[in-house]
Amino acid sequence: MIQAIEKHGPAKGLAMGTARILRCHPFCQPGYDLVPEHFSLRRNWAEPEKKEEEDSK
């Protein structure tokens, strides 16, 4: 949530952070829900394997 607030400001960041937290449940697909560059309440996720590849670059 802090990343979303820092990137998009308090109102949009809080909305995005809340949406990200509400998507976290046992029936959700695993992955990293990254903060998108442009405001969106939709899920912006990457699979763990892709995240690890990006980190190694």
PDBQT receptor file of N, H, CA, C and O in Angstrom, charges set to zero:
ATOM      1  N   MET A   1       0.827  -1.177   0.000  1.00  0.00    +0.000 N 
ATOM      2  CA  MET A   1       0.000   0.000   0.000  1.00  0.00    +0.000 C 
ATOM      3  C   MET A   1       0.876   1.248   0.000  1.00  0.00    +0.000 C 
ATOM      4  O   MET A   1       0.561   2.226  -0.678  1.00  0.00    +0.000 OA
ATOM      5  N   ILE A   2       1.957   1.223   0.743  1.00  0.00    +0.000 N 
ATOM      6  H   ILE A   2       2.213   0.429   1.294  1.00  0.00    +0.000 HD
ATOM      7  CA  ILE A   2       2.843   2.384   0.822  1.00  0.00    +0.000 C 
ATOM      8  C   ILE A   2       3.416   2.705  -0.554  1.00  0.00    +0.000 C 
ATOM      9  O   ILE A   2       3.543   3.874  -0.919  1.00  0.00    +0.000 OA
ATOM     10  N   GLN A   3       3.764   1.666  -1.319  1.00  0.00    +0.000 N 
ATOM     11  H   GLN A   3       3.661   0.717  -1.022  1.00  0.00    +0.000 HD
ATOM     12  CA  GLN A   3       4.309   1.891  -2.661  1.00  0.00    +0.000 C 
ATOM     13  C   GLN A   3       3.280   2.584  -3.550  1.00  0.00    +0.000 C 
ATOM     14  O   GLN A   3       3.625   3.491  -4.308  1.00  0.00    +0.000 OA
ATOM     15  N   ALA A   4       2.020   2.162  -3.462  1.00  0.00    +0.000 N 
ATOM     16  H   ALA A   4       1.740   1.425  -2.846  1.00  0.00    +0.000 HD
ATOM     17  CA  ALA A   4       0.965   2.766  -4.275  1.00  0.00    +0.000 C 
ATOM     18  C   ALA A   4       0.740   4.221  -3.876  1.00  0.00    +0.000 C 
ATOM     19  O   ALA A   4       0.541   5.072  -4.742  1.00  0.00    +0.000 OA
ATOM     20  N   ILE A   5       0.769   4.516  -2.582  1.00  0.00    +0.000 N 
ATOM     21  H   ILE A   5       0.931   3.824  -1.878  1.00  0.00    +0.000 HD
ATOM     22  CA  ILE A   5       0.583   5.891  -2.109  1.00  0.00    +0.000 C 
ATOM     23  C   ILE A   5       1.750   6.766  -2.560  1.00  0.00    +0.000 C 
ATOM     24  O   ILE A   5       1.542   7.897  -2.998  1.00  0.00    +0.000 OA
ATOM     25  N   GLU A   6       2.970   6.253  -2.456  1.00  0.00    +0.000 N 
ATOM     26  H   GLU A   6       3.139   5.334  -2.100  1.00  0.00    +0.000 HD
ATOM     27  CA  GLU A   6       4.139   7.022  -2.886  1.00  0.00    +0.000 C 
ATOM     28  C   GLU A   6       4.103   7.314  -4.383  1.00  0.00    +0.000 C 
ATOM     29  O   GLU A   6       4.501   8.395  -4.817  1.00  0.00    +0.000 OA
ATOM     30  N   LYS A   7       3.630   6.355  -5.170  1.00  0.00    +0.000 N 
ATOM     31  H   LYS A   7       3.307   5.476  -4.817  1.00  0.00    +0.000 HD
ATOM     32  CA  LYS A   7       3.659   6.499  -6.623  1.00  0.00    +0.000 C 
ATOM     33  C   LYS A   7       2.476   7.299  -7.169  1.00  0.00    +0.000 C 
ATOM     34  O   LYS A   7       2.632   8.039  -8.140  1.00  0.00    +0.000 OA
ATOM     35  N   HIS A   8       1.281   7.160  -6.551  1.00  0.00    +0.000 N 
ATOM     36  H   HIS A   8       1.154   6.559  -5.762  1.00  0.00    +0.000 HD
ATOM     37  CA  HIS A   8       0.071   7.745  -7.131  1.00  0.00    +0.000 C 
ATOM     38  C   HIS A   8      -0.632   8.758  -6.235  1.00  0.00    +0.000 C 
ATOM     39  O   HIS A   8      -1.701   9.252  -6.595  1.00  0.00    +0.000 OA
ATOM     40  N   GLY A   9      -0.063   9.077  -5.088  1.00  0.00    +0.000 N 
ATOM     41  H   GLY A   9       0.805   8.677  -4.796  1.00  0.00    +0.000 HD
ATOM     42  CA  GLY A   9      -0.680  10.047  -4.192  1.00  0.00    +0.000 C 
ATOM     43  C   GLY A   9      -1.628   9.383  -3.212  1.00  0.00    +0.000 C 
ATOM     44  O   GLY A   9      -1.934   8.198  -3.350  1.00  0.00    +0.000 OA
ATOM     45  N   PRO A  10      -2.105  10.146  -2.202  1.00  0.00    +0.000 N 
ATOM     46  CA  PRO A  10      -2.890   9.542  -1.125  1.00  0.00    +0.000 C 
ATOM     47  C   PRO A  10      -4.230   8.942  -1.554  1.00  0.00    +0.000 C 
ATOM     48  O   PRO A  10      -4.542   7.819  -1.159  1.00  0.00    +0.000 OA
ATOM     49  N   ALA A  11      -5.023   9.648  -2.343  1.00  0.00    +0.000 N 
ATOM     50  H   ALA A  11      -4.770  10.560  -2.664  1.00  0.00    +0.000 HD
ATOM     51  CA  ALA A  11      -6.363   9.152  -2.694  1.00  0.00    +0.000 C 
ATOM     52  C   ALA A  11      -6.280   7.923  -3.599  1.00  0.00    +0.000 C 
ATOM     53  O   ALA A  11      -6.838   6.874  -3.277  1.00  0.00    +0.000 OA
ATOM     54  N   LYS A  12      -5.591   8.053  -4.721  1.00  0.00    +0.000 N 
ATOM     55  H   LYS A  12      -5.139   8.905  -4.983  1.00  0.00    +0.000 HD
ATOM     56  CA  LYS A  12      -5.478   6.929  -5.656  1.00  0.00    +0.000 C 
ATOM     57  C   LYS A  12      -4.664   5.790  -5.049  1.00  0.00    +0.000 C 
ATOM     58  O   LYS A  12      -4.993   4.620  -5.241  1.00  0.00    +0.000 OA
ATOM     59  N   GLY A  13      -3.614   6.124  -4.325  1.00  0.00    +0.000 N 
ATOM     60  H   GLY A  13      -3.347   7.075  -4.169  1.00  0.00    +0.000 HD
ATOM     61  CA  GLY A  13      -2.780   5.103  -3.702  1.00  0.00    +0.000 C 
ATOM     62  C   GLY A  13      -3.539   4.290  -2.672  1.00  0.00    +0.000 C 
ATOM     63  O   GLY A  13      -3.381   3.072  -2.600  1.00  0.00    +0.000 OA
ATOM     64  N   LEU A  14      -4.360   4.954  -1.875  1.00  0.00    +0.000 N 
ATOM     65  H   LEU A  14      -4.488   5.944  -1.934  1.00  0.00    +0.000 HD
ATOM     66  CA  LEU A  14      -5.169   4.254  -0.879  1.00  0.00    +0.000 C 
ATOM     67  C   LEU A  14      -6.189   3.343  -1.558  1.00  0.00    +0.000 C 
ATOM     68  O   LEU A  14      -6.409   2.215  -1.116  1.00  0.00    +0.000 OA
ATOM     69  N   ALA A  15      -6.815   3.832  -2.638  1.00  0.00    +0.000 N 
ATOM     70  H   ALA A  15      -6.637   4.748  -2.997  1.00  0.00    +0.000 HD
ATOM     71  CA  ALA A  15      -7.777   3.009  -3.378  1.00  0.00    +0.000 C 
ATOM     72  C   ALA A  15      -7.084   1.793  -3.984  1.00  0.00    +0.000 C 
ATOM     73  O   ALA A  15      -7.600   0.678  -3.906  1.00  0.00    +0.000 OA
ATOM     74  N   MET A  16      -5.918   2.007  -4.587  1.00  0.00    +0.000 N 
ATOM     75  H   MET A  16      -5.499   2.913  -4.650  1.00  0.00    +0.000 HD
ATOM     76  CA  MET A  16      -5.184   0.892  -5.193  1.00  0.00    +0.000 C 
ATOM     77  C   MET A  16      -4.712  -0.099  -4.137  1.00  0.00    +0.000 C 
ATOM     78  O   MET A  16      -4.821  -1.310  -4.329  1.00  0.00    +0.000 OA
ATOM     79  N   GLY A  17      -4.190   0.405  -3.027  1.00  0.00    +0.000 N 
ATOM     80  H   GLY A  17      -4.101   1.389  -2.871  1.00  0.00    +0.000 HD
ATOM     81  CA  GLY A  17      -3.715  -0.466  -1.957  1.00  0.00    +0.000 C 
ATOM     82  C   GLY A  17      -4.833  -1.295  -1.357  1.00  0.00    +0.000 C 
ATOM     83  O   GLY A  17      -4.658  -2.482  -1.082  1.00  0.00    +0.000 OA
ATOM     84  N   THR A  18      -5.986  -0.668  -1.155  1.00  0.00    +0.000 N 
ATOM     85  H   THR A  18      -6.128   0.296  -1.378  1.00  0.00    +0.000 HD
ATOM     86  CA  THR A  18      -7.143  -1.383  -0.614  1.00  0.00    +0.000 C 
ATOM     87  C   THR A  18      -7.595  -2.466  -1.584  1.00  0.00    +0.000 C 
ATOM     88  O   THR A  18      -7.895  -3.585  -1.167  1.00  0.00    +0.000 OA
ATOM     89  N   ALA A  19      -7.647  -2.144  -2.873  1.00  0.00    +0.000 N 
ATOM     90  H   ALA A  19      -7.404  -1.235  -3.212  1.00  0.00    +0.000 HD
ATOM     91  CA  ALA A  19      -8.045  -3.133  -3.878  1.00  0.00    +0.000 C 
ATOM     92  C   ALA A  19      -7.064  -4.306  -3.895  1.00  0.00    +0.000 C 
ATOM     93  O   ALA A  19      -7.476  -5.457  -4.038  1.00  0.00    +0.000 OA
ATOM     94  N   ARG A  20      -5.782  -4.022  -3.752  1.00  0.00    +0.000 N 
ATOM     95  H   ARG A  20      -5.447  -3.087  -3.636  1.00  0.00    +0.000 HD
ATOM     96  CA  ARG A  20      -4.768  -5.084  -3.745  1.00  0.00    +0.000 C 
ATOM     97  C   ARG A  20      -4.945  -5.993  -2.530  1.00  0.00    +0.000 C 
ATOM     98  O   ARG A  20      -4.823  -7.213  -2.646  1.00  0.00    +0.000 OA
ATOM     99  N   ILE A  21      -5.232  -5.409  -1.368  1.00  0.00    +0.000 N 
ATOM    100  H   ILE A  21      -5.331  -4.419  -1.273  1.00  0.00    +0.000 HD
ATOM    101  CA  ILE A  21      -5.429  -6.205  -0.151  1.00  0.00    +0.000 C 
ATOM    102  C   ILE A  21      -6.691  -7.054  -0.261  1.00  0.00    +0.000 C 
ATOM    103  O   ILE A  21      -6.691  -8.216   0.147  1.00  0.00    +0.000 OA
ATOM    104  N   LEU A  22      -7.771  -6.486  -0.810  1.00  0.00    +0.000 N 
ATOM    105  H   LEU A  22      -7.771  -5.542  -1.142  1.00  0.00    +0.000 HD
ATOM    106  CA  LEU A  22      -9.023  -7.229  -0.940  1.00  0.00    +0.000 C 
ATOM    107  C   LEU A  22      -8.907  -8.393  -1.923  1.00  0.00    +0.000 C 
ATOM    108  O   LEU A  22      -9.666  -9.357  -1.824  1.00  0.00    +0.000 OA
ATOM    109  N   ARG A  23      -7.979  -8.321  -2.861  1.00  0.00    +0.000 N 
ATOM    110  H   ARG A  23      -7.362  -7.537  -2.942  1.00  0.00    +0.000 HD
ATOM    111  CA  ARG A  23      -7.771  -9.424  -3.810  1.00  0.00    +0.000 C 
ATOM    112  C   ARG A  23      -7.021 -10.590  -3.178  1.00  0.00    +0.000 C 
ATOM    113  O   ARG A  23      -6.940 -11.663  -3.775  1.00  0.00    +0.000 OA
ATOM    114  N   CYS A  24      -6.480 -10.403  -2.005  1.00  0.00    +0.000 N 
ATOM    115  H   CYS A  24      -6.545  -9.531  -1.519  1.00  0.00    +0.000 HD
ATOM    116  CA  CYS A  24      -5.680 -11.427  -1.350  1.00  0.00    +0.000 C 
ATOM    117  C   CYS A  24      -6.604 -12.369  -0.570  1.00  0.00    +0.000 C 
ATOM    118  O   CYS A  24      -7.094 -12.020   0.504  1.00  0.00    +0.000 OA
ATOM    119  N   HIS A  25      -6.835 -13.563  -1.120  1.00  0.00    +0.000 N 
ATOM    120  H   HIS A  25      -6.437 -13.847  -1.992  1.00  0.00    +0.000 HD
ATOM    121  CA  HIS A  25      -7.689 -14.554  -0.463  1.00  0.00    +0.000 C 
ATOM    122  C   HIS A  25      -7.226 -15.952  -0.878  1.00  0.00    +0.000 C 
ATOM    123  O   HIS A  25      -6.428 -16.077  -1.807  1.00  0.00    +0.000 OA
ATOM    124  N   PRO A  26      -7.707 -17.003  -0.212  1.00  0.00    +0.000 N 
ATOM    125  CA  PRO A  26      -7.209 -18.358  -0.479  1.00  0.00    +0.000 C 
ATOM    126  C   PRO A  26      -7.466 -18.862  -1.899  1.00  0.00    +0.000 C 
ATOM    127  O   PRO A  26      -6.765 -19.763  -2.359  1.00  0.00    +0.000 OA
ATOM    128  N   PHE A  27      -8.451 -18.304  -2.602  1.00  0.00    +0.000 N 
ATOM    129  H   PHE A  27      -9.020 -17.572  -2.228  1.00  0.00    +0.000 HD
ATOM    130  CA  PHE A  27      -8.788 -18.785  -3.938  1.00  0.00    +0.000 C 
ATOM    131  C   PHE A  27      -8.121 -17.962  -5.039  1.00  0.00    +0.000 C 
ATOM    132  O   PHE A  27      -8.388 -18.169  -6.223  1.00  0.00    +0.000 OA
ATOM    133  N   CYS A  28      -7.277 -17.054  -4.659  1.00  0.00    +0.000 N 
ATOM    134  H   CYS A  28      -7.060 -16.885  -3.697  1.00  0.00    +0.000 HD
ATOM    135  CA  CYS A  28      -6.571 -16.169  -5.592  1.00  0.00    +0.000 C 
ATOM    136  C   CYS A  28      -5.354 -16.887  -6.166  1.00  0.00    +0.000 C 
ATOM    137  O   CYS A  28      -4.707 -17.668  -5.467  1.00  0.00    +0.000 OA
ATOM    138  N   GLN A  29      -5.035 -16.623  -7.445  1.00  0.00    +0.000 N 
ATOM    139  H   GLN A  29      -5.560 -15.988  -8.012  1.00  0.00    +0.000 HD
ATOM    140  CA  GLN A  29      -3.825 -17.195  -8.021  1.00  0.00    +0.000 C 
ATOM    141  C   GLN A  29      -2.608 -16.546  -7.376  1.00  0.00    +0.000 C 
ATOM    142  O   GLN A  29      -2.622 -15.349  -7.087  1.00  0.00    +0.000 OA
ATOM    143  N   PRO A  30      -1.560 -17.325  -7.151  1.00  0.00    +0.000 N 
ATOM    144  CA  PRO A  30      -0.351 -16.737  -6.561  1.00  0.00    +0.000 C 
ATOM    145  C   PRO A  30       0.372 -15.846  -7.560  1.00  0.00    +0.000 C 
ATOM    146  O   PRO A  30       0.206 -15.990  -8.771  1.00  0.00    +0.000 OA
ATOM    147  N   GLY A  31       1.156 -14.946  -7.054  1.00  0.00    +0.000 N 
ATOM    148  H   GLY A  31       1.291 -14.829  -6.070  1.00  0.00    +0.000 HD
ATOM    149  CA  GLY A  31       1.941 -14.051  -7.899  1.00  0.00    +0.000 C 
ATOM    150  C   GLY A  31       2.189 -12.747  -7.174  1.00  0.00    +0.000 C 
ATOM    151  O   GLY A  31       1.688 -12.533  -6.070  1.00  0.00    +0.000 OA
ATOM    152  N   TYR A  32       2.962 -11.878  -7.794  1.00  0.00    +0.000 N 
ATOM    153  H   TYR A  32       3.369 -12.051  -8.690  1.00  0.00    +0.000 HD
ATOM    154  CA  TYR A  32       3.253 -10.570  -7.225  1.00  0.00    +0.000 C 
ATOM    155  C   TYR A  32       2.310  -9.555  -7.850  1.00  0.00    +0.000 C 
ATOM    156  O   TYR A  32       2.263  -9.418  -9.072  1.00  0.00    +0.000 OA
ATOM    157  N   ASP A  33       1.567  -8.853  -7.025  1.00  0.00    +0.000 N 
ATOM    158  H   ASP A  33       1.606  -8.965  -6.032  1.00  0.00    +0.000 HD
ATOM    159  CA  ASP A  33       0.647  -7.824  -7.494  1.00  0.00    +0.000 C 
ATOM    160  C   ASP A  33       1.399  -6.498  -7.443  1.00  0.00    +0.000 C 
ATOM    161  O   ASP A  33       1.382  -5.798  -6.431  1.00  0.00    +0.000 OA
ATOM    162  N   LEU A  34       2.050  -6.169  -8.535  1.00  0.00    +0.000 N 
ATOM    163  H   LEU A  34       2.064  -6.738  -9.358  1.00  0.00    +0.000 HD
ATOM    164  CA  LEU A  34       2.901  -4.993  -8.599  1.00  0.00    +0.000 C 
ATOM    165  C   LEU A  34       2.080  -3.712  -8.732  1.00  0.00    +0.000 C 
ATOM    166  O   LEU A  34       0.959  -3.747  -9.239  1.00  0.00    +0.000 OA
ATOM    167  N   VAL A  35       2.620  -2.601  -8.289  1.00  0.00    +0.000 N 
ATOM    168  H   VAL A  35       3.531  -2.573  -7.877  1.00  0.00    +0.000 HD
ATOM    169  CA  VAL A  35       1.973  -1.300  -8.450  1.00  0.00    +0.000 C 
ATOM    170  C   VAL A  35       2.193  -0.866  -9.897  1.00  0.00    +0.000 C 
ATOM    171  O   VAL A  35       3.337  -0.725 -10.328  1.00  0.00    +0.000 OA
ATOM    172  N   PRO A  36       1.108  -0.651 -10.660  1.00  0.00    +0.000 N 
ATOM    173  CA  PRO A  36       1.274  -0.254 -12.056  1.00  0.00    +0.000 C 
ATOM    174  C   PRO A  36       1.750   1.193 -12.198  1.00  0.00    +0.000 C 
ATOM    175  O   PRO A  36       1.597   1.998 -11.278  1.00  0.00    +0.000 OA
ATOM    176  N   GLU A  37       2.325   1.514 -13.352  1.00  0.00    +0.000 N 
ATOM    177  H   GLU A  37       2.450   0.861 -14.099  1.00  0.00    +0.000 HD
ATOM    178  CA  GLU A  37       2.781   2.877 -13.627  1.00  0.00    +0.000 C 
ATOM    179  C   GLU A  37       1.600   3.841 -13.733  1.00  0.00    +0.000 C 
ATOM    180  O   GLU A  37       1.699   4.993 -13.312  1.00  0.00    +0.000 OA
ATOM    181  N   HIS A  38       0.485   3.373 -14.295  1.00  0.00    +0.000 N 
ATOM    182  H   HIS A  38       0.405   2.437 -14.637  1.00  0.00    +0.000 HD
ATOM    183  CA  HIS A  38      -0.711   4.196 -14.461  1.00  0.00    +0.000 C 
ATOM    184  C   HIS A  38      -1.789   3.694 -13.511  1.00  0.00    +0.000 C 
ATOM    185  O   HIS A  38      -1.876   2.494 -13.255  1.00  0.00    +0.000 OA
ATOM    186  N   PHE A  39      -2.603   4.592 -12.991  1.00  0.00    +0.000 N 
ATOM    187  H   PHE A  39      -2.532   5.567 -13.200  1.00  0.00    +0.000 HD
ATOM    188  CA  PHE A  39      -3.642   4.245 -12.030  1.00  0.00    +0.000 C 
ATOM    189  C   PHE A  39      -4.596   3.216 -12.607  1.00  0.00    +0.000 C 
ATOM    190  O   PHE A  39      -5.114   3.386 -13.711  1.00  0.00    +0.000 OA
ATOM    191  N   SER A  40      -4.825   2.150 -11.858  1.00  0.00    +0.000 N 
ATOM    192  H   SER A  40      -4.405   2.012 -10.961  1.00  0.00    +0.000 HD
ATOM    193  CA  SER A  40      -5.756   1.099 -12.231  1.00  0.00    +0.000 C 
ATOM    194  C   SER A  40      -6.100   0.295 -10.987  1.00  0.00    +0.000 C 
ATOM    195  O   SER A  40      -5.235   0.032 -10.152  1.00  0.00    +0.000 OA
ATOM    196  N   LEU A  41      -7.360  -0.092 -10.867  1.00  0.00    +0.000 N 
ATOM    197  H   LEU A  41      -8.062   0.122 -11.546  1.00  0.00    +0.000 HD
ATOM    198  CA  LEU A  41      -7.763  -0.944  -9.751  1.00  0.00    +0.000 C 
ATOM    199  C   LEU A  41      -7.711  -2.420 -10.144  1.00  0.00    +0.000 C 
ATOM    200  O   LEU A  41      -8.002  -3.290  -9.323  1.00  0.00    +0.000 OA
ATOM    201  N   ARG A  42      -7.344  -2.703 -11.382  1.00  0.00    +0.000 N 
ATOM    202  H   ARG A  42      -7.107  -1.997 -12.048  1.00  0.00    +0.000 HD
ATOM    203  CA  ARG A  42      -7.237  -4.081 -11.841  1.00  0.00    +0.000 C 
ATOM    204  C   ARG A  42      -5.929  -4.691 -11.359  1.00  0.00    +0.000 C 
ATOM    205  O   ARG A  42      -4.987  -3.983 -11.006  1.00  0.00    +0.000 OA
ATOM    206  N   ARG A  43      -5.893  -6.000 -11.352  1.00  0.00    +0.000 N 
ATOM    207  H   ARG A  43      -6.659  -6.575 -11.640  1.00  0.00    +0.000 HD
ATOM    208  CA  ARG A  43      -4.693  -6.698 -10.889  1.00  0.00    +0.000 C 
ATOM    209  C   ARG A  43      -3.577  -6.575 -11.912  1.00  0.00    +0.000 C 
ATOM    210  O   ARG A  43      -3.793  -6.781 -13.107  1.00  0.00    +0.000 OA
ATOM    211  N   ASN A  44      -2.408  -6.245 -11.448  1.00  0.00    +0.000 N 
ATOM    212  H   ASN A  44      -2.233  -6.078 -10.478  1.00  0.00    +0.000 HD
ATOM    213  CA  ASN A  44      -1.216  -6.125 -12.286  1.00  0.00    +0.000 C 
ATOM    214  C   ASN A  44      -0.168  -7.045 -11.681  1.00  0.00    +0.000 C 
ATOM    215  O   ASN A  44       0.687  -6.594 -10.919  1.00  0.00    +0.000 OA
ATOM    216  N   TRP A  45      -0.224  -8.322 -12.011  1.00  0.00    +0.000 N 
ATOM    217  H   TRP A  45      -0.919  -8.689 -12.630  1.00  0.00    +0.000 HD
ATOM    218  CA  TRP A  45       0.624  -9.280 -11.322  1.00  0.00    +0.000 C 
ATOM    219  C   TRP A  45       1.627  -9.926 -12.257  1.00  0.00    +0.000 C 
ATOM    220  O   TRP A  45       1.468  -9.932 -13.478  1.00  0.00    +0.000 OA
ATOM    221  N   ALA A  46       2.643 -10.458 -11.652  1.00  0.00    +0.000 N 
ATOM    222  H   ALA A  46       2.772 -10.453 -10.661  1.00  0.00    +0.000 HD
ATOM    223  CA  ALA A  46       3.673 -11.214 -12.366  1.00  0.00    +0.000 C 
ATOM    224  C   ALA A  46       3.829 -12.554 -11.669  1.00  0.00    +0.000 C 
ATOM    225  O   ALA A  46       3.725 -12.651 -10.446  1.00  0.00    +0.000 OA
ATOM    226  N   GLU A  47       4.078 -13.580 -12.460  1.00  0.00    +0.000 N 
ATOM    227  H   GLU A  47       4.162 -13.502 -13.454  1.00  0.00    +0.000 HD
ATOM    228  CA  GLU A  47       4.297 -14.896 -11.870  1.00  0.00    +0.000 C 
ATOM    229  C   GLU A  47       5.635 -14.890 -11.142  1.00  0.00    +0.000 C 
ATOM    230  O   GLU A  47       6.559 -14.192 -11.560  1.00  0.00    +0.000 OA
ATOM    231  N   PRO A  48       5.755 -15.664 -10.052  1.00  0.00    +0.000 N 
ATOM    232  CA  PRO A  48       7.004 -15.669  -9.275  1.00  0.00    +0.000 C 
ATOM    233  C   PRO A  48       8.248 -15.950 -10.115  1.00  0.00    +0.000 C 
ATOM    234  O   PRO A  48       9.299 -15.360  -9.865  1.00  0.00    +0.000 OA
ATOM    235  N   GLU A  49       8.149 -16.845 -11.113  1.00  0.00    +0.000 N 
ATOM    236  H   GLU A  49       7.295 -17.325 -11.315  1.00  0.00    +0.000 HD
ATOM    237  CA  GLU A  49       9.317 -17.156 -11.933  1.00  0.00    +0.000 C 
ATOM    238  C   GLU A  49       9.765 -15.917 -12.703  1.00  0.00    +0.000 C 
ATOM    239  O   GLU A  49      10.962 -15.649 -12.802  1.00  0.00    +0.000 OA
ATOM    240  N   LYS A  50       8.816 -15.161 -13.248  1.00  0.00    +0.000 N 
ATOM    241  H   LYS A  50       7.843 -15.379 -13.168  1.00  0.00    +0.000 HD
ATOM    242  CA  LYS A  50       9.149 -13.965 -14.013  1.00  0.00    +0.000 C 
ATOM    243  C   LYS A  50       9.761 -12.905 -13.111  1.00  0.00    +0.000 C 
ATOM    244  O   LYS A  50      10.686 -12.202 -13.519  1.00  0.00    +0.000 OA
ATOM    245  N   LYS A  51       9.257 -12.783 -11.895  1.00  0.00    +0.000 N 
ATOM    246  H   LYS A  51       8.506 -13.354 -11.563  1.00  0.00    +0.000 HD
ATOM    247  CA  LYS A  51       9.790 -11.809 -10.947  1.00  0.00    +0.000 C 
ATOM    248  C   LYS A  51      11.235 -12.155 -10.611  1.00  0.00    +0.000 C 
ATOM    249  O   LYS A  51      12.081 -11.264 -10.548  1.00  0.00    +0.000 OA
ATOM    250  N   GLU A  52      11.529 -13.434 -10.393  1.00  0.00    +0.000 N 
ATOM    251  H   GLU A  52      10.841 -14.158 -10.444  1.00  0.00    +0.000 HD
ATOM    252  CA  GLU A  52      12.889 -13.859 -10.073  1.00  0.00    +0.000 C 
ATOM    253  C   GLU A  52      13.832 -13.573 -11.236  1.00  0.00    +0.000 C 
ATOM    254  O   GLU A  52      14.978 -13.182 -11.020  1.00  0.00    +0.000 OA
ATOM    255  N   GLU A  53      13.356 -13.767 -12.482  1.00  0.00    +0.000 N 
ATOM    256  H   GLU A  53      12.424 -14.085 -12.658  1.00  0.00    +0.000 HD
ATOM    257  CA  GLU A  53      14.182 -13.492 -13.654  1.00  0.00    +0.000 C 
ATOM    258  C   GLU A  53      14.494 -12.006 -13.745  1.00  0.00    +0.000 C 
ATOM    259  O   GLU A  53      15.620 -11.626 -14.064  1.00  0.00    +0.000 OA
ATOM    260  N   GLU A  54      13.497 -11.155 -13.464  1.00  0.00    +0.000 N 
ATOM    261  H   GLU A  54      12.582 -11.463 -13.205  1.00  0.00    +0.000 HD
ATOM    262  CA  GLU A  54      13.697  -9.712 -13.508  1.00  0.00    +0.000 C 
ATOM    263  C   GLU A  54      14.692  -9.272 -12.442  1.00  0.00    +0.000 C 
ATOM    264  O   GLU A  54      15.517  -8.392 -12.685  1.00  0.00    +0.000 OA
ATOM    265  N   ASP A  55      14.615  -9.884 -11.261  1.00  0.00    +0.000 N 
ATOM    266  H   ASP A  55      13.945 -10.599 -11.064  1.00  0.00    +0.000 HD
ATOM    267  CA  ASP A  55      15.505  -9.525 -10.164  1.00  0.00    +0.000 C 
ATOM    268  C   ASP A  55      16.953  -9.909 -10.466  1.00  0.00    +0.000 C 
ATOM    269  O   ASP A  55      17.883  -9.241 -10.014  1.00  0.00    +0.000 OA
ATOM    270  N   SER A  56      17.141 -10.985 -11.229  1.00  0.00    +0.000 N 
ATOM    271  H   SER A  56      16.386 -11.528 -11.596  1.00  0.00    +0.000 HD
ATOM    272  CA  SER A  56      18.496 -11.452 -11.508  1.00  0.00    +0.000 C 
ATOM    273  C   SER A  56      19.194 -10.615 -12.579  1.00  0.00    +0.000 C 
ATOM    274  O   SER A  56      20.410 -10.718 -12.742  1.00  0.00    +0.000 OA
ATOM    275  N   LYS A  57      18.443  -9.786 -13.312  1.00  0.00    +0.000 N 
ATOM    276  H   LYS A  57      17.456  -9.702 -13.180  1.00  0.00    +0.000 HD
ATOM    277  CA  LYS A  57      19.035  -8.951 -14.378  1.00  0.00    +0.000 C 
ATOM    278  C   LYS A  57      19.711  -7.739 -13.823  1.00  0.00    +0.000 C 
ATOM    279  O   LYS A  57      20.257  -6.936 -14.579  1.00  0.00    +0.000 OA
TER     280      LYS A  57
